[in-house]
Amino acid sequence: MASTETNSLSDEAIQNLEDQIPDLAAGATHAAYVRALAAGQTVLHVEGRDIVASQADGSRRVVGEVKAGRKVVAGQVIKVRRLSADA
């Protein structure tokens, strides 16, 4: 039988890879935004407290306002209620 080697990463290497996740996610989100606009789709996004619809032609319009968020403290327990039995 052939023996297999296991490649194990050090904790430092794993941490370095994990540190890249936010930048990768931001890049993927921006790429999806650009692809949607290039396909002629309307893209909704938040600017400040407004929900804005952007079109491929560069036009933008405010379609709503974001509700105030909930301020939380680290370690605080938040109870979430189920809205439907399907979820």
N, CA, C and O atoms as a GROMACS GRO file, in nm:
protein
  348
    1MET      N    1   0.083  -0.118   0.000
    1MET     CA    2   0.000   0.000   0.000
    1MET      C    3   0.087   0.124   0.000
    1MET      O    4   0.196   0.126   0.057
    2ALA      N    5   0.037   0.226  -0.064
    2ALA     CA    6   0.109   0.353  -0.068
    2ALA      C    7   0.082   0.429   0.061
    2ALA      O    8  -0.030   0.430   0.113
    3SER      N    9   0.186   0.491   0.112
    3SER     CA   10   0.167   0.569   0.233
    3SER      C   11   0.126   0.711   0.196
    3SER      O   12   0.167   0.762   0.092
    4THR      N   13   0.046   0.772   0.278
    4THR     CA   14   0.002   0.908   0.252
    4THR      C   15   0.061   1.001   0.357
    4THR      O   16   0.067   0.968   0.476
    5GLU      N   17   0.104   1.116   0.312
    5GLU     CA   18   0.155   1.217   0.404
    5GLU      C   19   0.044   1.314   0.437
    5GLU      O   20  -0.035   1.350   0.350
    6THR      N   21   0.038   1.354   0.559
    6THR     CA   22  -0.060   1.455   0.597
    6THR      C   23   0.012   1.588   0.610
    6THR      O   24   0.112   1.600   0.682
    7ASN      N   25  -0.040   1.686   0.540
    7ASN     CA   26   0.017   1.820   0.549
    7ASN      C   27  -0.052   1.892   0.663
    7ASN      O   28  -0.172   1.920   0.657
    8SER      N   29   0.023   1.922   0.765
    8SER     CA   30  -0.038   1.994   0.877
    8SER      C   31   0.019   2.136   0.879
    8SER      O   32   0.138   2.158   0.859
    9LEU      N   33  -0.068   2.228   0.904
    9LEU     CA   34  -0.030   2.368   0.911
    9LEU      C   35  -0.005   2.407   1.055
    9LEU      O   36  -0.069   2.356   1.147
   10SER      N   37   0.088   2.496   1.073
   10SER     CA   38   0.114   2.546   1.207
   10SER      C   39   0.001   2.639   1.248
   10SER      O   40  -0.076   2.685   1.165
   11ASP      N   41  -0.008   2.666   1.376
   11ASP     CA   42  -0.110   2.759   1.426
   11ASP      C   43  -0.091   2.896   1.363
   11ASP      O   44  -0.189   2.965   1.332
   12GLU      N   45   0.034   2.937   1.343
   12GLU     CA   46   0.061   3.068   1.282
   12GLU      C   47   0.014   3.072   1.137
   12GLU      O   48  -0.042   3.172   1.092
   13ALA      N   49   0.036   2.963   1.063
   13ALA     CA   50  -0.008   2.957   0.924
   13ALA      C   51  -0.160   2.961   0.915
   13ALA      O   52  -0.216   3.029   0.829
   14ILE      N   53  -0.227   2.888   1.004
   14ILE     CA   54  -0.373   2.889   1.007
   14ILE      C   55  -0.424   3.029   1.040
   14ILE      O   56  -0.519   3.076   0.978
   15GLN      N   57  -0.362   3.096   1.137
   15GLN     CA   58  -0.404   3.231   1.174
   15GLN      C   59  -0.385   3.327   1.056
   15GLN      O   60  -0.470   3.412   1.032
   16ASN      N   61  -0.273   3.314   0.984
   16ASN     CA   62  -0.250   3.399   0.867
   16ASN      C   63  -0.357   3.378   0.762
   16ASN      O   64  -0.403   3.474   0.701
   17LEU      N   65  -0.396   3.254   0.738
   17LEU     CA   66  -0.502   3.225   0.641
   17LEU      C   67  -0.637   3.281   0.689
   17LEU      O   68  -0.711   3.339   0.610
   18GLU      N   69  -0.666   3.264   0.816
   18GLU     CA   70  -0.792   3.315   0.871
   18GLU      C   71  -0.798   3.467   0.866
   18GLU      O   72  -0.906   3.524   0.850
   19ASP      N   73  -0.683   3.532   0.880
   19ASP     CA   74  -0.679   3.678   0.874
   19ASP      C   75  -0.714   3.730   0.735
   19ASP      O   76  -0.752   3.847   0.721
   20GLN      N   77  -0.703   3.646   0.634
   20GLN     CA   78  -0.734   3.687   0.497
   20GLN      C   79  -0.883   3.679   0.465
   20GLN      O   80  -0.927   3.734   0.364
   21ILE      N   81  -0.960   3.612   0.548
   21ILE     CA   82  -1.102   3.590   0.519
   21ILE      C   83  -1.181   3.719   0.500
   21ILE      O   84  -1.256   3.728   0.404
   22PRO      N   85  -1.168   3.821   0.586
   22PRO     CA   86  -1.246   3.943   0.563
   22PRO      C   87  -1.215   4.010   0.429
   22PRO      O   88  -1.307   4.058   0.362
   23ASP      N   89  -1.088   4.014   0.389
   23ASP     CA   90  -1.052   4.074   0.261
   23ASP      C   91  -1.108   3.993   0.145
   23ASP      O   92  -1.155   4.051   0.046
   24LEU      N   93  -1.102   3.861   0.154
   24LEU     CA   94  -1.158   3.776   0.049
   24LEU      C   95  -1.310   3.795   0.038
   24LEU      O   96  -1.364   3.802  -0.072
   25ALA      N   97  -1.376   3.803   0.152
   25ALA     CA   98  -1.522   3.822   0.153
   25ALA      C   99  -1.559   3.957   0.094
   25ALA      O  100  -1.655   3.967   0.017
   26ALA      N  101  -1.484   4.060   0.128
   26ALA     CA  102  -1.511   4.193   0.074
   26ALA      C  103  -1.491   4.195  -0.078
   26ALA      O  104  -1.571   4.254  -0.150
   27GLY      N  105  -1.385   4.130  -0.124
   27GLY     CA  106  -1.360   4.123  -0.268
   27GLY      C  107  -1.469   4.047  -0.342
   27GLY      O  108  -1.512   4.088  -0.450
   28ALA      N  109  -1.515   3.937  -0.284
   28ALA     CA  110  -1.620   3.857  -0.347
   28ALA      C  111  -1.752   3.934  -0.350
   28ALA      O  112  -1.827   3.926  -0.447
   29THR      N  113  -1.782   4.007  -0.243
   29THR     CA  114  -1.904   4.087  -0.238
   29THR      C  115  -1.902   4.196  -0.343
   29THR      O  116  -2.001   4.219  -0.412
   30HIS      N  117  -1.789   4.265  -0.356
   30HIS     CA  118  -1.777   4.371  -0.456
   30HIS      C  119  -1.788   4.313  -0.598
   30HIS      O  120  -1.852   4.372  -0.685
   31ALA      N  121  -1.725   4.198  -0.621
   31ALA     CA  122  -1.732   4.134  -0.753
   31ALA      C  123  -1.876   4.096  -0.788
   31ALA      O  124  -1.919   4.113  -0.902
   32ALA      N  125  -1.951   4.046  -0.690
   32ALA     CA  126  -2.092   4.011  -0.713
   32ALA      C  127  -2.173   4.136  -0.744
   32ALA      O  128  -2.260   4.133  -0.831
   33TYR      N  129  -2.146   4.246  -0.675
   33TYR     CA  130  -2.213   4.374  -0.698
   33TYR      C  131  -2.189   4.419  -0.842
   33TYR      O  132  -2.283   4.456  -0.913
   34VAL      N  133  -2.063   4.417  -0.886
   34VAL     CA  134  -2.027   4.462  -1.021
   34VAL      C  135  -2.089   4.370  -1.126
   34VAL      O  136  -2.139   4.418  -1.228
   35ARG      N  137  -2.086   4.237  -1.103
   35ARG     CA  138  -2.145   4.143  -1.198
   35ARG      C  139  -2.296   4.164  -1.211
   35ARG      O  140  -2.351   4.156  -1.321
   36ALA      N  141  -2.363   4.191  -1.100
   36ALA     CA  142  -2.508   4.214  -1.104
   36ALA      C  143  -2.539   4.340  -1.184
   36ALA      O  144  -2.632   4.340  -1.265
   37LEU      N  145  -2.464   4.446  -1.162
   37LEU     CA  146  -2.486   4.569  -1.238
   37LEU      C  147  -2.456   4.546  -1.386
   37LEU      O  148  -2.529   4.595  -1.472
   38ALA      N  149  -2.349   4.472  -1.417
   38ALA     CA  150  -2.313   4.445  -1.556
   38ALA      C  151  -2.420   4.362  -1.626
   38ALA      O  152  -2.436   4.372  -1.748
   39ALA      N  153  -2.494   4.282  -1.551
   39ALA     CA  154  -2.601   4.200  -1.607
   39ALA      C  155  -2.731   4.279  -1.620
   39ALA      O  156  -2.833   4.224  -1.663
   40GLY      N  157  -2.729   4.406  -1.582
   40GLY     CA  158  -2.848   4.490  -1.594
   40GLY      C  159  -2.943   4.480  -1.477
   40GLY      O  160  -3.057   4.526  -1.487
   41GLN      N  161  -2.899   4.422  -1.368
   41GLN     CA  162  -2.985   4.406  -1.251
   41GLN      C  163  -2.979   4.530  -1.161
   41GLN      O  164  -2.882   4.605  -1.164
   42THR      N  165  -3.082   4.549  -1.083
   42THR     CA  166  -3.083   4.653  -0.981
   42THR      C  167  -3.023   4.593  -0.854
   42THR      O  168  -3.056   4.481  -0.815
   43VAL      N  169  -2.935   4.669  -0.791
   43VAL     CA  170  -2.869   4.622  -0.670
   43VAL      C  171  -2.909   4.712  -0.553
   43VAL      O  172  -2.897   4.834  -0.561
   44LEU      N  173  -2.956   4.651  -0.446
   44LEU     CA  174  -2.989   4.725  -0.324
   44LEU      C  175  -2.872   4.718  -0.228
   44LEU      O  176  -2.812   4.613  -0.209
   45HIS      N  177  -2.840   4.832  -0.168
   45HIS     CA  178  -2.735   4.835  -0.067
   45HIS      C  179  -2.765   4.947   0.031
   45HIS      O  180  -2.850   5.033   0.005
   46VAL      N  181  -2.696   4.946   0.141
   46VAL     CA  182  -2.719   5.044   0.247
   46VAL      C  183  -2.611   5.152   0.241
   46VAL      O  184  -2.492   5.122   0.233
   47GLU      N  185  -2.654   5.275   0.244
   47GLU     CA  186  -2.563   5.390   0.255
   47GLU      C  187  -2.609   5.473   0.374
   47GLU      O  188  -2.715   5.537   0.370
   48GLY      N  189  -2.531   5.472   0.479
   48GLY     CA  190  -2.572   5.542   0.599
   48GLY      C  191  -2.696   5.477   0.657
   48GLY      O  192  -2.692   5.361   0.698
   49ARG      N  193  -2.807   5.550   0.660
   49ARG     CA  194  -2.934   5.496   0.710
   49ARG      C  195  -3.033   5.472   0.598
   49ARG      O  196  -3.149   5.443   0.625
   50ASP      N  197  -2.990   5.484   0.472
   50ASP     CA  198  -3.079   5.469   0.358
   50ASP      C  199  -3.054   5.338   0.284
   50ASP      O  200  -2.940   5.291   0.274
   51ILE      N  201  -3.163   5.280   0.231
   51ILE     CA  202  -3.152   5.167   0.140
   51ILE      C  203  -3.158   5.227   0.000
   51ILE      O  204  -3.255   5.294  -0.036
   52VAL      N  205  -3.053   5.203  -0.079
   52VAL     CA  206  -3.039   5.267  -0.209
   52VAL      C  207  -3.043   5.160  -0.318
   52VAL      O  208  -2.980   5.055  -0.305
   53ALA      N  209  -3.118   5.189  -0.427
   53ALA     CA  210  -3.121   5.102  -0.544
   53ALA      C  211  -3.029   5.161  -0.649
   53ALA      O  212  -3.049   5.275  -0.691
   54SER      N  213  -2.928   5.086  -0.692
   54SER     CA  214  -2.835   5.131  -0.794
   54SER      C  215  -2.863   5.057  -0.924
   54SER      O  216  -2.889   4.937  -0.924
   55GLN      N  217  -2.856   5.130  -1.035
   55GLN     CA  218  -2.877   5.073  -1.168
   55GLN      C  219  -2.745   5.070  -1.244
   55GLN      O  220  -2.650   5.138  -1.206
   56ALA      N  221  -2.739   4.990  -1.349
   56ALA     CA  222  -2.619   4.978  -1.430
   56ALA      C  223  -2.583   5.110  -1.497
   56ALA      O  224  -2.465   5.134  -1.525
   57ASP      N  225  -2.680   5.197  -1.524
   57ASP     CA  226  -2.652   5.324  -1.590
   57ASP      C  227  -2.598   5.430  -1.493
   57ASP      O  228  -2.573   5.544  -1.532
   58GLY      N  229  -2.581   5.392  -1.367
   58GLY     CA  230  -2.526   5.484  -1.268
   58GLY      C  231  -2.631   5.558  -1.186
   58GLY      O  232  -2.597   5.627  -1.090
   59SER      N  233  -2.758   5.544  -1.223
   59SER     CA  234  -2.862   5.612  -1.147
   59SER      C  235  -2.884   5.541  -1.014
   59SER      O  236  -2.866   5.419  -1.002
   60ARG      N  237  -2.922   5.619  -0.914
   60ARG     CA  238  -2.944   5.567  -0.780
   60ARG      C  239  -3.066   5.636  -0.722
   60ARG      O  240  -3.090   5.754  -0.748
   61ARG      N  241  -3.144   5.561  -0.644
   61ARG     CA  242  -3.258   5.622  -0.576
   61ARG      C  243  -3.276   5.557  -0.440
   61ARG      O  244  -3.251   5.438  -0.421
   62VAL      N  245  -3.320   5.638  -0.346
   62VAL     CA  246  -3.344   5.589  -0.210
   62VAL      C  247  -3.480   5.520  -0.210
   62VAL      O  248  -3.580   5.580  -0.250
   63VAL      N  249  -3.483   5.396  -0.163
   63VAL     CA  250  -3.609   5.322  -0.160
   63VAL      C  251  -3.661   5.298  -0.019
   63VAL      O  252  -3.774   5.252  -0.002
   64GLY      N  253  -3.581   5.329   0.081
   64GLY     CA  254  -3.627   5.309   0.218
   64GLY      C  255  -3.522   5.353   0.317
   64GLY      O  256  -3.415   5.401   0.282
   65GLU      N  257  -3.557   5.335   0.443
   65GLU     CA  258  -3.466   5.372   0.551
   65GLU      C  259  -3.442   5.249   0.640
   65GLU      O  260  -3.534   5.172   0.665
   66VAL      N  261  -3.320   5.234   0.685
   66VAL     CA  262  -3.284   5.123   0.771
   66VAL      C  263  -3.334   5.152   0.912
   66VAL      O  264  -3.318   5.262   0.964
   67LYS      N  265  -3.394   5.051   0.974
   67LYS     CA  266  -3.437   5.065   1.113
   67LYS      C  267  -3.314   5.070   1.203
   67LYS      O  268  -3.209   5.017   1.169
   68ALA      N  269  -3.330   5.133   1.316
   68ALA     CA  270  -3.220   5.140   1.413
   68ALA      C  271  -3.181   4.999   1.457
   68ALA      O  272  -3.267   4.914   1.479
   69GLY      N  273  -3.052   4.977   1.468
   69GLY     CA  274  -3.002   4.846   1.510
   69GLY      C  275  -3.009   4.829   1.661
   69GLY      O  276  -3.040   4.923   1.733
   70ARG      N  277  -2.979   4.712   1.706
   70ARG     CA  278  -2.978   4.683   1.849
   70ARG      C  279  -2.835   4.692   1.898
   70ARG      O  280  -2.746   4.628   1.842
   71LYS      N  281  -2.813   4.769   2.000
   71LYS     CA  282  -2.681   4.777   2.060
   71LYS      C  283  -2.665   4.661   2.157
   71LYS      O  284  -2.752   4.636   2.241
   72VAL      N  285  -2.554   4.592   2.146
   72VAL     CA  286  -2.529   4.478   2.233
   72VAL      C  287  -2.393   4.493   2.300
   72VAL      O  288  -2.304   4.563   2.252
   73VAL      N  289  -2.380   4.426   2.410
   73VAL     CA  290  -2.255   4.423   2.485
   73VAL      C  291  -2.199   4.281   2.472
   73VAL      O  292  -2.274   4.184   2.473
   74ALA      N  293  -2.069   4.270   2.462
   74ALA     CA  294  -2.007   4.139   2.451
   74ALA      C  295  -2.052   4.051   2.567
   74ALA      O  296  -2.046   4.091   2.683
   75GLY      N  297  -2.096   3.930   2.534
   75GLY     CA  298  -2.141   3.836   2.635
   75GLY      C  299  -2.289   3.847   2.667
   75GLY      O  300  -2.342   3.763   2.740
   76GLN      N  301  -2.358   3.947   2.615
   76GLN     CA  302  -2.500   3.964   2.642
   76GLN      C  303  -2.580   3.856   2.571
   76GLN      O  304  -2.552   3.825   2.455
   77VAL      N  305  -2.678   3.798   2.638
   77VAL     CA  306  -2.763   3.695   2.579
   77VAL      C  307  -2.884   3.763   2.516
   77VAL      O  308  -2.949   3.847   2.579
   78ILE      N  309  -2.913   3.726   2.392
   78ILE     CA  310  -3.026   3.783   2.320
   78ILE      C  311  -3.123   3.670   2.287
   78ILE      O  312  -3.083   3.570   2.227
   79LYS      N  313  -3.248   3.684   2.325
   79LYS     CA  314  -3.349   3.585   2.292
   79LYS      C  315  -3.408   3.620   2.156
   79LYS      O  316  -3.445   3.735   2.130
   80VAL      N  317  -3.416   3.520   2.069
   80VAL     CA  318  -3.473   3.539   1.935
   80VAL      C  319  -3.599   3.457   1.927
   80VAL      O  320  -3.599   3.338   1.959
   81ARG      N  321  -3.706   3.519   1.884
   81ARG     CA  322  -3.831   3.444   1.872
   81ARG      C  323  -3.850   3.398   1.730
   81ARG      O  324  -3.812   3.469   1.636
   82ARG      N  325  -3.907   3.283   1.712
   82ARG     CA  326  -3.931   3.226   1.580
   82ARG      C  327  -4.054   3.295   1.521
   82ARG      O  328  -4.156   3.310   1.588
   83LEU      N  329  -4.042   3.336   1.393
   83LEU     CA  330  -4.153   3.404   1.329
   83LEU      C  331  -4.249   3.308   1.263
   83LEU      O  332  -4.369   3.336   1.254
   84SER      N  333  -4.199   3.194   1.217
   84SER     CA  334  -4.288   3.096   1.154
   84SER      C  335  -4.242   2.956   1.191
   84SER      O  336  -4.127   2.936   1.232
   85ALA      N  337  -4.330   2.861   1.177
   85ALA     CA  338  -4.296   2.722   1.209
   85ALA      C  339  -4.208   2.660   1.101
   85ALA      O  340  -4.147   2.556   1.125
   86ASP      N  341  -4.202   2.722   0.981
   86ASP     CA  342  -4.125   2.667   0.869
   86ASP      C  343  -3.975   2.686   0.888
   86ASP      O  344  -3.896   2.610   0.832
   87ALA      N  345  -3.934   2.784   0.966
   87ALA     CA  346  -3.793   2.815   0.978
   87ALA      C  347  -3.717   2.717   1.062
   87ALA      O  348  -3.596   2.732   1.080
   0.00000   0.00000   0.00000
